[in-house]
Each structure stands twice: as structure tokens, then as C-alpha cells.
Amino acid sequence: MAEKPNSFSIKHWSQDDQPREKLRDKGKAVLSDAELIAIIIGSGNREESAVGLSQRILADVDHKLNALGKLSLKQLMAYKGIGEAKAITISAALELGRRRRLEESEVQAKISSSRSVFDIMQPILGELPHEEFWILYLNNSNKVLKKTQLSKGGITGTLVDVRLVLKTAIEEGAVALILAHNHPSGTLKPSKADKDITQKLKNAALQLDINVLDHLIVTEKSYFSFADEGLL
């Protein structure tokens, strides 16, 4: 007996319900997140359409694309109808979206407030499962000349090389620095180590007439600014 066609495949839907055709005819902005993901995966399973499966996956992450981007391939493959190839495709698509946000922030890489620092660093740090410490090097117009990762895995477990920071500042012609690191736990309260490294870098930079303008603690959705809170 011939196998019955999978009626949940996009190609078997009515044309009005097909997200590919909807995007073509009406534009990408009118599609829901679930419909866009349905285009990526192409088909669902025997019990639900690609849109239905996409809606269920999104519901499990509270309809947050950032949370969806954090799911591992194994977690995505736990859904019936999502094999390795589809899981990889979803992961790749969301990573492209993250990189697009990063590019957009870099186009406007002039520091005017603590919020502008957050907009630059959140795509880099906001969703990491581990801690990283970064330095932004600025010119006298507060434009970012360079940003570099100083340490990975937590401040307390890493020896911060102040000499390397200042050497890079001199090479780049920087007149100011901004420090930034993330708290994967989501807490915005600075630790003693956070305060100590801020003071250490500030004191060392002043010897070369380089100012430390701020230190941001970054989480997925918010930030803490040492400058805004009067801690510099």
C-alpha cells in the first residue's frame, strides 16, 4: 500500500495558509514568529503542521526568540518532527539574527550613555552561560576604536593583565576605557571583585592620562552602570 502523503507538509496546505507564499505575496513583516520558523523547518510531524509545531516550541520558551536561541541541538531534537538537520537550521538562523543585531550596534558605536554601551555589549555578553570581561577603547569623540575580551570564566579566577590593557590603549590611541562583563546568574549587584578590578584599572590608566568612564554589568535584559550609580 502506498504511503499516504503527509498532509502537514507545507506544500499540502491551502495557498492562503502557506507561509512561504504569504511572505512572497504580503511581505515578511506580516508573518508571525511561528510562521517564520515554519518556513525554516519546512514540515511538522504526523500530528501537527510546521506552524503548529513551531507554536508549541515557542510556547515552551514563553515566545521569546532569545530563549529559543539558547536551546541546544539536543533540546530542539526532543520535539517530534525536529531532527538534527532541522535543529541545526533553527540554530543557524537564530545565530544570524544575533549577529545582525551585533552589526547594527557596531554601526552606531559612539558612546553617549550607559545605555549605548549596553546596546553594543548585550549581543556579545547577554546570553552567555559563562562570564566574560571586555574592554572598550574610545577616542576623544567617544567613538569605539576597539573592543577586546580580557578574560573568560570569571574575574576571580582570572589574573587581569593591566599592562596588556594599557598597551592596547596606547597602540589604539585611546583616551578612555569602558569595562564590561556579564553575570549569567542575572544578578546586577557588583561583587567585591568587580569593584576591586574597576579601581585597579582606573588607578593604572590615570597614570597615562586615560580615563575609565564606566563599568557595566550586563545581563540578558538589563545592566548596572558603575558611573550611573556613582561608584567611579
C-alpha positions as CSV (number, residue, x, y, z in Angstrom):
1,M,0.0,0.0,0.0
2,A,1.4,3.4,-1.0
3,E,2.2,5.6,1.9
4,K,-0.3,8.4,2.4
5,P,1.2,11.9,1.8
6,N,2.0,13.9,4.9
7,S,-0.9,16.4,4.9
8,F,1.0,18.5,7.5
9,S,3.8,19.4,5.0
10,I,3.6,23.0,3.9
11,K,3.2,22.0,0.2
12,H,-0.2,20.3,1.0
13,W,-1.7,23.4,2.8
14,S,-4.1,25.7,1.1
15,Q,-2.3,28.6,-0.5
16,D,-3.6,31.1,1.9
17,D,-2.1,29.2,4.8
18,Q,1.3,28.6,3.3
19,P,3.9,30.9,5.0
20,R,6.3,30.9,2.1
21,E,3.7,32.2,-0.3
22,K,2.4,34.6,2.4
23,L,5.9,36.1,2.7
24,R,6.2,36.3,-1.1
25,D,2.8,37.9,-1.6
26,K,2.4,40.1,1.5
27,G,5.9,40.6,2.8
28,K,7.9,39.2,5.7
29,A,6.6,41.7,8.3
30,V,3.1,40.2,8.3
31,L,4.3,36.7,9.3
32,S,4.3,35.6,12.9
33,D,7.4,34.2,14.6
34,A,5.9,30.7,14.3
35,E,5.3,31.1,10.6
36,L,8.8,32.2,10.0
37,I,10.2,29.2,11.9
38,A,7.8,27.0,9.9
39,I,9.5,28.2,6.8
40,I,12.8,27.3,8.3
41,I,11.8,23.7,9.3
42,G,9.5,23.1,6.2
43,S,7.3,20.4,7.8
44,G,5.9,19.3,11.1
45,N,5.1,15.7,12.1
46,R,2.1,13.4,11.5
47,E,0.1,15.1,14.3
48,E,0.8,18.8,13.7
49,S,1.8,21.2,11.0
50,A,5.1,23.1,10.8
51,V,3.3,26.2,12.2
52,G,1.7,24.1,15.0
53,L,5.0,22.6,15.9
54,S,6.7,26.0,15.8
55,Q,3.9,27.5,18.0
56,R,4.4,24.7,20.6
57,I,8.2,25.2,20.7
58,L,7.8,28.9,21.1
59,A,5.2,28.4,23.9
60,D,7.8,26.3,25.8
61,V,10.2,29.3,25.8
62,D,7.5,31.9,26.6
63,H,7.5,33.1,23.0
64,K,11.0,34.6,23.4
65,L,13.3,34.2,20.5
66,N,16.3,34.9,22.7
67,A,15.3,31.9,24.9
68,L,14.8,29.8,21.7
69,G,18.3,30.7,20.6
70,K,19.7,29.3,23.9
71,L,18.3,25.8,23.3
72,S,20.9,23.2,22.5
73,L,20.5,20.9,19.4
74,K,19.6,18.1,21.8
75,Q,16.8,20.1,23.3
76,L,15.4,21.0,19.9
77,M,15.6,17.4,18.7
78,A,13.4,16.4,21.7
79,Y,10.5,17.7,19.7
80,K,8.8,15.2,17.4
81,G,9.5,16.3,13.9
82,I,12.7,18.1,14.6
83,G,15.7,16.0,13.6
84,E,19.3,17.0,13.6
85,A,19.2,18.9,10.3
86,K,16.2,21.0,11.3
87,A,17.7,21.7,14.7
88,I,20.9,22.9,13.1
89,T,19.0,25.0,10.7
90,I,17.0,26.7,13.5
91,S,20.2,27.3,15.5
92,A,22.0,28.8,12.5
93,A,19.1,31.1,11.7
94,L,18.9,32.5,15.2
95,E,22.7,32.9,15.3
96,L,22.4,35.0,12.1
97,G,19.8,37.1,13.8
98,R,22.1,37.6,16.8
99,R,25.0,38.6,14.5
100,R,22.7,41.1,12.7
101,R,21.9,42.8,16.0
102,L,25.6,43.0,16.7
103,E,26.4,44.6,13.4
104,E,23.6,47.2,13.9
105,S,25.1,48.1,17.3
106,E,28.5,48.5,15.8
107,V,27.3,50.9,13.1
108,Q,26.3,53.3,15.9
109,A,29.4,52.6,18.1
110,K,29.6,56.1,19.6
111,I,29.1,56.2,23.4
112,S,26.6,58.7,24.6
113,S,25.3,57.0,27.7
114,S,25.5,53.7,29.7
115,R,22.5,52.5,27.5
116,S,24.6,52.8,24.4
117,V,27.3,50.6,26.0
118,F,24.6,48.1,26.8
119,D,23.3,48.1,23.2
120,I,26.8,47.3,22.0
121,M,27.7,44.6,24.6
122,Q,24.4,42.9,25.1
123,P,24.5,40.9,21.8
124,I,28.0,39.8,22.8
125,L,27.6,39.1,26.5
126,G,23.9,39.0,27.3
127,E,23.2,35.3,26.5
128,L,26.4,33.7,27.5
129,P,26.3,30.8,30.1
130,H,29.8,31.8,31.4
131,E,31.3,35.1,32.5
132,E,33.5,37.2,30.2
133,F,35.2,40.6,30.8
134,W,35.7,43.0,28.0
135,I,37.4,46.4,27.4
136,L,36.1,49.1,25.1
137,Y,38.8,51.6,23.9
138,L,37.5,55.1,23.0
139,N,38.9,58.1,21.2
140,N,38.3,61.7,22.3
141,S,34.9,61.8,20.5
142,N,33.8,58.8,22.5
143,K,33.8,56.5,19.4
144,V,34.8,52.9,20.0
145,L,38.2,52.3,18.4
146,K,38.3,48.6,19.5
147,K,36.8,46.2,21.9
148,T,38.6,43.1,23.2
149,Q,37.9,40.2,25.5
150,L,40.2,40.5,28.6
151,S,39.2,37.3,30.4
152,K,36.8,34.4,30.3
153,G,35.3,32.3,33.1
154,G,35.0,34.9,35.9
155,I,37.0,37.7,37.3
156,T,38.0,36.0,40.5
157,G,39.6,33.0,38.6
158,T,41.5,35.1,36.1
159,L,44.5,37.3,36.6
160,V,43.7,40.6,34.8
161,D,46.7,41.8,32.9
162,V,46.6,45.6,33.4
163,R,49.7,46.1,31.4
164,L,48.1,44.4,28.3
165,V,45.1,46.7,28.7
166,L,47.2,49.8,28.8
167,K,49.5,48.6,26.0
168,T,46.5,48.2,23.7
169,A,45.1,51.6,24.7
170,I,48.4,53.3,23.7
171,E,48.6,51.3,20.4
172,E,45.0,52.3,19.5
173,G,45.4,55.9,20.6
174,A,42.6,55.6,23.1
175,V,42.0,58.3,25.7
176,A,39.3,56.5,27.6
177,L,38.2,53.0,28.6
178,I,34.9,51.3,29.4
179,L,34.8,48.0,31.2
180,A,32.0,45.5,30.7
181,H,31.3,42.0,31.9
182,N,28.3,39.8,32.3
183,H,26.6,38.0,35.1
184,P,25.0,34.8,33.7
185,S,23.0,34.5,37.0
186,G,21.1,37.6,36.1
187,T,22.1,39.5,39.3
188,L,23.0,43.1,38.8
189,K,24.8,43.6,42.1
190,P,28.5,44.2,41.7
191,S,30.8,41.9,43.7
192,K,33.9,42.9,45.7
193,A,36.0,41.5,42.8
194,D,34.0,43.7,40.4
195,K,34.8,46.8,42.4
196,D,38.4,45.9,43.0
197,I,39.2,45.4,39.3
198,T,37.4,48.6,38.4
199,Q,39.6,50.6,40.9
200,K,42.7,48.7,39.8
201,L,42.3,49.6,36.2
202,K,41.1,53.1,36.9
203,N,44.2,53.9,39.0
204,A,46.6,52.4,36.5
205,A,45.0,54.1,33.5
206,L,45.2,57.5,35.2
207,Q,49.0,57.3,35.2
208,L,48.8,57.5,31.4
209,D,46.0,60.2,31.4
210,I,43.5,57.6,30.3
211,N,40.1,57.7,31.9
212,V,37.9,54.7,32.9
213,L,34.5,56.2,32.1
214,D,32.3,53.3,33.2
215,H,32.0,49.6,34.1
216,L,28.8,47.8,33.1
217,I,27.5,44.6,34.4
218,V,25.4,43.1,31.6
219,T,22.6,40.6,31.8
220,E,20.2,39.4,29.1
221,K,17.7,42.2,29.6
222,S,19.3,44.8,31.8
223,Y,22.5,46.3,33.1
224,F,24.2,48.0,36.1
225,S,26.4,51.1,35.4
226,F,29.1,52.0,37.9
227,A,29.1,55.6,36.6
228,D,25.3,56.0,36.9
229,E,25.4,54.6,40.4
230,G,28.3,56.9,41.5
231,L,30.8,54.1,42.0
232,L,33.6,55.5,39.8
